[in-house]
Amino acid sequence: MYKVNEIFHSLQGEGFNTGTASVFIRLSGCNLHCAFCDTRHEEGTMMSLPEIVERVMQYPGAPLIVLTGGEPSLWIDEDFVTGLKQMTGKRIAIETNGTRPLPHGIDWVTLSPKTGLGNSGDLPVVLTRCDELKVVYLGQDLAQYDNITATHRYLQPCWVADPEQRLHNMHDTAQAVLDNPQWRLSLQTHRILGIR
């Protein structure tokens, strides 16, 4: 059984797969407590893998499943990933803070470390490889991510409620990318579009 906060169909709004029709499986709970967290992920319903697959298959055309949270690695294992892939025929992506090892079989790993951001718990990142490194940028030293091997590197402005501060964060992040061109800019396009 897996504690699921929600399952929904939308476009991936961030990073490399931006714009891809996806089914999001948001698993409950997190091992960090980031002050800027934008999801209410604590509550959930215990579901079996067949129940999850039944919900996912309500969207047969979406080619991608995104495991997210909270921190999805608190719940998933290799049997879950293998079963989900076999029963849906879809690619599996995960968005993780990287503080826990991941099971084999995941097609796309987005690592979004939260170390050094304050009030997050600062558990060490154990993942050293990913497809996509996506860092919420708040002015931190980017050298701390040099030991992570990533095919793609993205800086993403921290989204806040205050429009003036949000614009400031966007400008700071854009400048950081100009100053560090090995990174690319990622925007939360789902927020800009007003979708989930």
C-alpha positions in Angstrom: 0.0 0.0 0.0 1.1 3.5 -0.8 0.0 6.8 0.8 -1.2 9.0 -2.1 -2.0 12.6 -1.7 -3.4 13.0 -5.2 -3.3 11.8 -8.8 -4.0 14.3 -11.5 -3.4 15.0 -15.2 -1.6 18.1 -16.4 1.4 19.4 -18.3 4.8 19.1 -16.7 5.5 22.7 -15.8 9.2 22.7 -15.0 12.6 21.6 -16.3 13.5 19.5 -19.3 10.0 17.9 -19.8 8.1 21.2 -19.7 5.0 21.0 -21.8 4.7 17.2 -21.7 1.3 15.7 -20.9 1.8 13.8 -17.7 0.0 12.0 -15.0 1.3 13.2 -11.6 1.2 10.8 -8.6 1.8 12.9 -5.6 2.9 10.7 -2.7 2.4 11.9 0.9 4.9 13.2 3.3 8.5 14.6 3.2 11.7 14.2 5.2 12.5 17.9 4.8 10.6 21.0 6.0 11.3 23.7 3.5 9.9 27.1 4.3 9.1 27.8 0.7 7.4 24.4 -0.1 4.5 25.1 -2.4 2.6 21.8 -1.9 0.3 20.5 0.8 1.4 16.9 0.7 1.0 15.6 4.2 -2.5 14.1 3.9 -3.3 11.1 1.8 -5.2 7.9 1.1 -3.7 4.4 1.3 -3.9 2.9 -2.2 -2.8 -0.4 -3.7 -0.7 -0.5 -6.9 -3.8 -1.7 -9.0 -5.9 1.2 -7.6 -3.1 3.6 -8.6 -2.8 2.1 -12.1 -6.6 2.3 -12.5 -6.5 6.1 -11.8 -3.5 6.6 -14.0 -5.1 4.8 -16.9 -8.0 7.3 -16.9 -5.5 9.3 -19.0 -4.3 6.8 -21.6 -2.7 9.4 -23.9 -0.3 10.9 -21.4 3.2 9.3 -22.1 4.7 10.2 -18.8 4.0 9.5 -15.1 5.7 11.9 -12.7 6.2 10.6 -9.1 6.3 13.7 -6.9 5.6 14.7 -3.3 6.6 15.6 -0.7 9.4 13.1 -1.2 8.2 10.1 -3.2 11.2 7.9 -2.3 9.7 7.5 1.2 7.2 5.1 -0.4 8.3 3.6 -3.7 10.4 0.5 -4.3 11.6 -1.5 -7.3 8.4 -3.6 -7.4 6.3 -0.4 -7.5 8.3 1.1 -10.4 8.4 -2.2 -12.3 4.7 -2.8 -11.8 3.6 0.7 -12.7 5.6 0.6 -15.9 4.4 -2.8 -16.9 0.7 -2.1 -16.2 0.6 1.3 -17.8 3.2 1.2 -20.6 4.2 4.7 -19.6 7.7 6.2 -18.9 8.3 6.9 -15.2 9.9 10.2 -14.0 10.6 11.2 -10.4 11.2 14.5 -8.6 13.3 13.9 -5.5 15.3 15.9 -3.0 18.0 13.3 -3.4 18.4 12.4 0.3 17.4 8.8 -0.2 18.5 6.2 -2.7 16.1 5.4 -5.6 15.0 2.0 -6.9 16.1 0.9 -10.3 13.9 1.3 -13.4 13.0 5.0 -13.2 13.3 6.5 -16.7 14.0 10.1 -15.7 15.4 11.5 -12.4 14.9 15.1 -11.5 17.1 15.9 -8.5 16.1 19.1 -6.6 18.4 19.3 -3.6 17.4 21.6 -0.8 20.6 21.7 1.2 21.9 25.1 2.2 18.5 26.8 1.9 17.8 27.1 5.6 14.9 25.6 7.6 14.8 22.5 5.4 16.4 19.9 7.7 19.6 19.9 5.6 19.8 16.1 5.3 22.7 15.2 3.0 22.1 14.5 -0.6 23.1 10.9 -1.4 22.3 10.9 -5.1 25.4 11.8 -7.2 23.8 11.3 -10.7 20.6 12.4 -12.3 19.1 13.3 -15.7 18.2 16.7 -14.5 19.5 18.8 -11.7 16.8 21.5 -10.8 17.8 23.9 -8.1 15.5 26.4 -6.5 17.6 29.5 -6.6 17.8 31.8 -3.6 21.3 33.2 -4.2 23.2 30.2 -2.8 26.7 29.2 -3.9 26.3 27.0 -7.0 29.7 25.3 -6.4 28.0 23.0 -3.9 26.4 21.2 -6.8 29.6 20.6 -8.7 29.9 17.0 -7.4 26.5 16.0 -9.0 26.7 14.5 -12.5 23.7 15.8 -14.4 22.9 15.7 -18.1 20.9 19.0 -17.7 21.2 21.7 -15.1 18.4 24.2 -14.3 18.1 27.1 -12.0 14.5 27.9 -11.0 13.4 31.1 -9.2 11.7 30.5 -5.9 8.0 31.2 -6.3 6.6 33.4 -3.5 3.2 35.0 -3.0 4.5 38.6 -3.1 4.7 39.7 -6.8 7.5 42.2 -6.2 9.6 39.6 -4.4 8.7 37.0 -7.1 10.0 39.3 -9.9 13.1 40.0 -7.9 13.7 36.3 -7.6 13.2 35.8 -11.3 15.7 38.6 -12.2 18.3 37.2 -9.7 17.9 33.7 -11.2 18.2 35.0 -14.8 21.4 36.9 -13.8 22.8 33.8 -12.2 22.3 31.8 -15.4 24.0 34.6 -17.4 26.9 34.4 -14.9 27.0 30.6 -14.9 26.0 29.5 -18.5 26.4 25.8 -17.7 22.9 26.2 -16.1 19.6 26.9 -17.9 16.6 28.8 -16.6 13.5 26.8 -15.6 10.2 28.6 -14.9 7.1 27.2 -13.3 5.1 27.5 -16.5 2.1 25.8 -14.9 1.8 28.7 -12.5 2.1 31.2 -15.4 -0.6 29.4 -17.2 -2.8 29.0 -14.2 -3.0 25.2 -14.4 -2.0 22.4 -11.9 
